[in-house]
């Protein structure tokens, strides 16, 4: 069928020649070019979808199945239709931190700009339907990606491909969080236990202990520190204080478990 390129595409002579050298390169096509694809093949060993062109004769990568990146979108035969504008309009204008549900498999990488990590660098692979907490969102304008940092597992995923409009997660508003108070909590991210209620201003102060994600703790007391926009909690064991909630970003360190 007819497609519109959304990225630069290298045309190679062979189906499985993904990165042709200069002397093997058939052509280089620019975004916005209309092309006709006459055959589509999934290369599972390379995690790529390849398409054969009618002209110039050769193959391009249509999609990276690991990251979701696409090089072309199907064109609809409608007068005045602009495929590129349509996919850009599908991107939600403003994504904010909070709770999301994955709508597709997401690869968690340790770095913001590491879009396609090698297997040894992958932090985790999360399945569609997984609930995640996004604590930071960065728009990479050059890479045309909206990247999001997770509270757990700690790392980065692609939230939106701005070239194609593909999304990996949808905003989810869970049931209203019950008021914090004494009880059993589970850690959502790493927490440093300090000996005092107030936040430490010195890098030299040693924490009492370090709590890891998924640890269960007993909280004996909860105090709101308005001057530093934090909710602090006194932990039974190890004895000390942690930040339970950042009131400015709404980032939570732990959630209360249901009885």
Helices and strands as residue ranges (DSSP letters): E 2-5, E 9-12, G 22-24, E 25-29, E 34-43, E 48-53, E 58-64, E 72-74, H 83-89, E 98-102, E 106-109, G 119-121, E 122-126, E 131-140, E 145-150, E 155-161, E 169-171, E 183-187, E 191-193, E 209-211, E 216-225, G 226-228, E 230-235, E 240-246, E 251-252, E 254-256
